[in-house]
């Protein structure tokens, strides 16, 4: 009785081995396929960009299988910058396609870690390499690679300073001035500027505050001027301001507040940029 049983077990083992071999040989035909269906900007500012990569994995088999995880590597100009593994297990139904979202945050400051001066560029090339780790029956883990290439802009904070202060009218009791604020746009796109809320301190004295609502556009790689009107009551401010204006001495200033920027990028409109700049300016 033992010999027929042993023969039966041997036959079953051979069938299983043969089946596994056939499955392995036909893995290319039964394995799932994956593709990247889109890339979206979830958020972008002057510090970072939040990207969402939409991926789809298709199971053409009559049985479901499990997605054991997803490896990803985001490269900038062929240099790896952000990588990781999403370990969440997902069951992919039979004869169906499942959509998966992969969020990745890229900090622009991290570009300085890469060779070259990528962070100074107006934009950069990226490549996302992903690998779906699929658990197939009998075959085991099966990697499904997907790659995507593209280009992203690198928005840069404009430089703000006071160019000079012009005296329009000046007498013993009052003065009318125009503070000319210079905005340097280092970007490769036009920059809209509006709603300039400010407080201006000169030589540690408060000279004025207010809001300039007039909008202006600063061309790419260009410089724009925002005029801030200032009216001084010299009686209340004191003798020091009168002497400063009379002698046309250089000014020590601090400009605080915020300004609204429009970059033209869909998700980077109406961006409030805080202001807190100090420096020296001359009287004209």
Secondary structure, 3 states (H helix, E strand, C coil): CHHHHHHHHHHHHHHHHHHHHHHHHCHHHHCCEEEEEEEEEEEECCCEEEEEEEEEEEECCCCCEEEEEEEEEEEECCEEEEEEEECCCEEECCCEEEEEEEEEEEEHHHHHHCCCCHHHCCEEEEEEEEEEEEEECCCEEEEEEEEEEEEEECCCCCEEEEEEEEEEEECCCEEEEEEEEEEECCCCCCEEEEEEEEEEEECCEEEEEEEECCCEEECCCCEEEEEEEEEEEHHHHCHHHHHHHHHCCCEEEEEEEEEEEECCCCCCCCEEEEEEEEEEEEEC
